[in-house]
Amino acid sequence: MSYLAKFRVWRGDADGGELKDYEVEVNEGEVVLDVIHRLQATQTPDMAVRWNCKAGKCGSCSAEINGMPKLLCMCRMNTFEESETVTVTPMRTFPVIKDLVTDVSFNYQKAREVPAFKPPADLKPGEYRMQQIDVERSQEFRKCIECFLCQDTCHVIRDHEENKEAFSGPRFLMRIAELDMHPLDAADRQKSAQEDHGLGFCNITKCCAEVCPEHIKITDNALIPMKERVADRKYDPIVWLGNKIRRRV
């Protein structure tokens, strides 16, 4: 059963734009991305939207629906009332290229700043061994599809452009925490997280976890444990003393 839905979509580019109203047909079982495609096909052939898999696995179609960061392909139309106006806007944290497409190169720059896995010097490839429990511990973080919705909703960079240089955001702090948990990683991730990637900026509001389409518990399982390990290392007197003794030895 189909009906006419009211859509308000942001149209514009880096120089500015505005919300424009449309009425478009919606069919049973469709998602917001289906409606955006129908708009392109019937009314707005020049409208820009980024997408790829339409299955919630590529992370390409990130946008904001009624102000909430979501994947267009995972937001079902039956979650809205037929009389409701659905507003679709680009991710607010990143510069607009055109319409719903934003420049997310900030995230790739931050990814390059995270040092790669560093195995112990005395181990050769093929000699790495891990307990299954260690594998399972970081498996959750490997589900990330890099939709950057967590980056978009993080108010540290969403509301404060000046923080972008010093703060990597939840996606990449989660990557650092994952490596810090790895029993064979020899790099000093805790110091790097605090000094190079701005871990201290995170005030664990959990907004990043709330918008994650893979339901990764970014704050509870990655960021909070990482902050605790950093705090222990810096302020726990027993840990501090142990570090002093090791340095002298």
C-alpha positions as CSV (number, residue, x, y, z in Angstrom):
1,M,0.0,0.0,0.0
2,S,1.5,3.3,-1.1
3,Y,1.0,6.9,0.1
4,L,2.4,10.4,-0.5
5,A,5.0,11.4,2.1
6,K,6.2,14.8,2.9
7,F,10.0,15.2,2.7
8,R,12.1,18.2,3.5
9,V,15.6,17.7,2.1
10,W,18.6,20.0,2.3
11,R,19.8,21.2,-1.1
12,G,22.9,23.2,-1.6
13,D,26.7,23.2,-1.6
14,A,29.7,24.6,0.3
15,D,28.5,28.1,-0.4
16,G,25.1,27.6,1.3
17,G,21.7,26.1,0.7
18,E,18.3,25.5,2.2
19,L,15.7,22.9,3.0
20,K,13.2,22.2,0.2
21,D,9.9,20.5,0.5
22,Y,8.8,17.5,-1.7
23,E,5.9,15.1,-1.9
24,V,7.0,11.7,-3.0
25,E,5.4,8.2,-3.2
26,V,6.3,5.7,-0.5
27,N,5.7,2.0,-0.9
28,E,5.4,-0.7,1.8
29,G,8.7,-2.0,3.1
30,E,10.8,0.9,1.9
31,V,13.6,2.8,3.6
32,V,14.5,6.5,3.5
33,L,17.2,5.8,0.8
34,D,14.5,4.3,-1.5
35,V,12.5,7.5,-1.2
36,I,15.6,9.6,-1.9
37,H,16.3,7.5,-5.0
38,R,12.7,8.0,-6.1
39,L,13.1,11.8,-5.7
40,Q,16.2,11.6,-7.9
41,A,14.4,9.6,-10.5
42,T,11.2,11.7,-10.6
43,Q,11.8,15.2,-9.4
44,T,15.4,16.1,-8.6
45,P,17.9,14.3,-10.9
46,D,20.7,16.6,-9.8
47,M,20.4,15.8,-6.1
48,A,23.6,14.3,-4.7
49,V,23.6,11.5,-2.2
50,R,26.4,9.0,-1.3
51,W,25.5,5.3,-1.1
52,N,26.7,1.9,-2.2
53,C,25.5,-1.4,-0.7
54,K,22.0,-0.5,0.6
55,A,22.5,-3.2,3.2
56,G,23.9,-1.3,6.2
57,K,27.4,-2.6,5.7
58,C,29.3,0.0,3.6
59,G,28.6,3.0,5.8
60,S,28.3,5.3,2.7
61,C,24.8,6.7,3.1
62,S,25.3,8.5,6.4
63,A,23.1,11.6,6.9
64,E,20.8,13.1,9.5
65,I,17.1,12.2,9.6
66,N,14.9,14.5,11.7
67,G,18.2,15.6,13.4
68,M,19.4,12.2,14.3
69,P,22.6,10.7,12.6
70,K,21.5,7.5,10.8
71,L,22.1,5.4,7.7
72,L,19.6,6.2,5.1
73,C,19.4,2.6,4.1
74,M,18.6,1.4,7.6
75,C,15.9,3.8,8.5
76,R,12.5,2.3,7.6
77,M,9.6,4.5,6.5
78,N,7.2,2.6,8.7
79,T,8.8,4.2,11.7
80,F,7.2,7.5,10.7
81,E,3.6,8.6,10.7
82,E,2.2,9.0,7.2
83,S,1.3,12.6,8.1
84,E,4.8,13.3,9.4
85,T,7.3,15.5,7.5
86,V,10.7,13.6,7.2
87,T,13.6,16.0,7.2
88,V,16.9,14.8,5.7
89,T,20.1,16.8,6.1
90,P,23.8,16.1,5.6
91,M,26.0,15.2,8.5
92,R,26.5,18.5,10.4
93,T,30.1,17.9,11.7
94,F,31.7,17.7,8.2
95,P,31.8,20.3,5.4
96,V,29.1,20.0,2.7
97,I,30.2,19.1,-0.8
98,K,26.7,19.0,-2.4
99,D,23.2,18.3,-1.0
100,L,23.5,15.2,1.3
101,V,27.2,14.5,0.5
102,T,29.8,15.7,3.0
103,D,33.6,15.8,2.9
104,V,34.6,13.2,5.4
105,S,38.4,13.4,4.7
106,F,38.9,14.5,8.3
107,N,38.3,10.9,9.3
108,Y,40.8,9.5,6.9
109,Q,43.4,11.9,8.1
110,K,42.9,10.8,11.7
111,A,43.1,7.2,10.6
112,R,46.5,7.8,9.1
113,E,47.7,9.3,12.4
114,V,47.0,6.1,14.3
115,P,50.3,4.0,14.3
116,A,49.8,0.5,12.9
117,F,50.0,-2.7,14.9
118,K,53.5,-3.1,16.3
119,P,54.4,-6.7,17.2
120,P,57.2,-7.5,19.6
121,A,60.7,-7.3,18.0
122,D,61.6,-10.9,18.9
123,L,58.6,-12.4,17.0
124,K,58.5,-13.2,13.3
125,P,55.4,-13.4,11.1
126,G,53.8,-16.8,11.7
127,E,54.9,-16.8,15.4
128,Y,52.1,-14.7,16.7
129,R,49.9,-16.5,19.3
130,M,46.8,-15.2,21.1
131,Q,44.3,-16.6,23.6
132,Q,40.8,-16.9,22.2
133,I,39.5,-14.6,24.9
134,D,41.8,-11.9,23.6
135,V,40.5,-12.4,20.1
136,E,36.9,-12.1,21.3
137,R,37.7,-9.0,23.4
138,S,38.5,-6.9,20.3
139,Q,36.1,-8.6,17.8
140,E,33.3,-6.2,18.7
141,F,35.4,-3.2,17.5
142,R,36.1,-4.9,14.2
143,K,32.4,-4.7,13.3
144,C,32.9,-0.9,12.6
145,I,31.7,0.0,9.1
146,E,33.2,3.5,9.3
147,C,30.0,5.2,8.6
148,F,31.4,8.0,10.8
149,L,28.0,8.6,12.5
150,C,29.8,8.4,15.9
151,Q,32.2,11.1,14.7
152,D,29.2,13.2,13.5
153,T,27.3,13.1,16.7
154,C,30.3,13.6,19.0
155,H,29.8,17.1,20.4
156,V,33.5,17.6,21.0
157,I,34.0,18.0,17.3
158,R,30.4,18.7,16.2
159,D,30.1,21.9,18.3
160,H,33.8,22.9,18.5
161,E,35.6,23.1,15.1
162,E,38.8,24.1,16.9
163,N,39.0,20.7,18.6
164,K,39.4,18.8,15.3
165,E,43.2,19.2,15.2
166,A,43.7,17.7,18.7
167,F,40.9,15.2,18.9
168,S,40.6,12.1,16.8
169,G,37.0,11.2,17.8
170,P,35.4,8.0,19.1
171,R,36.0,5.9,16.0
172,F,39.8,6.3,16.1
173,L,40.1,6.3,19.9
174,M,38.2,3.0,19.7
175,R,40.9,1.8,17.3
176,I,43.6,2.8,19.7
177,A,41.9,1.1,22.6
178,E,41.6,-2.1,20.5
179,L,45.3,-2.0,19.8
180,D,46.1,-1.3,23.5
181,M,44.1,-4.4,24.4
182,H,46.0,-6.5,21.9
183,P,48.5,-8.8,23.9
184,L,51.1,-8.6,21.1
185,D,51.0,-4.9,20.4
186,A,54.2,-3.3,21.7
187,A,53.4,0.4,21.0
188,D,52.7,2.8,23.9
189,R,49.0,3.4,23.0
190,Q,48.0,5.0,26.3
191,K,50.4,7.8,26.1
192,S,49.6,8.4,22.4
193,A,45.8,8.3,23.1
194,Q,46.2,11.1,25.7
195,E,48.8,13.3,24.2
196,D,48.3,12.8,20.4
197,H,44.6,11.9,20.0
198,G,42.9,13.9,22.7
199,L,41.4,11.1,24.9
200,G,41.0,13.7,27.7
201,F,38.5,15.6,25.6
202,C,36.0,12.7,25.7
203,N,33.5,13.2,28.6
204,I,31.7,9.8,28.0
205,T,28.2,11.1,27.2
206,K,27.7,7.8,25.1
207,C,26.1,9.7,22.2
208,C,28.5,7.9,19.9
209,A,27.3,4.5,21.0
210,E,23.7,5.6,20.7
211,V,24.0,6.2,16.9
212,C,26.2,3.2,16.0
213,P,24.4,1.0,13.4
214,E,26.5,-2.0,14.5
215,H,25.5,-1.5,18.2
216,I,29.2,-1.3,19.3
217,K,29.5,-0.2,22.9
218,I,32.1,2.3,22.0
219,T,32.0,4.2,25.3
220,D,31.5,1.3,27.8
221,N,33.9,-1.2,26.2
222,A,36.6,0.9,24.6
223,L,36.8,4.6,25.8
224,I,36.0,4.2,29.5
225,P,38.5,1.3,30.0
226,M,41.1,3.2,28.0
227,K,40.6,6.3,30.2
228,E,40.8,4.2,33.3
229,R,44.1,2.6,32.2
230,V,45.5,6.1,31.4
231,A,44.4,7.4,34.8
232,D,45.9,4.4,36.6
233,R,49.2,4.9,34.9
234,K,49.4,8.6,35.7
235,Y,47.8,8.8,39.2
236,D,47.8,5.3,40.8
237,P,50.8,5.5,43.3
238,I,51.5,1.7,43.1
239,V,51.6,1.8,39.3
240,W,53.7,5.0,39.3
241,L,56.2,3.3,41.7
242,G,56.3,0.2,39.6
243,N,57.1,2.2,36.5
244,K,59.9,4.0,38.3
245,I,61.4,0.8,39.4
246,R,61.2,-0.7,35.9
247,R,62.9,2.3,34.5
248,R,65.8,2.1,36.9
249,V,66.2,-1.6,36.2
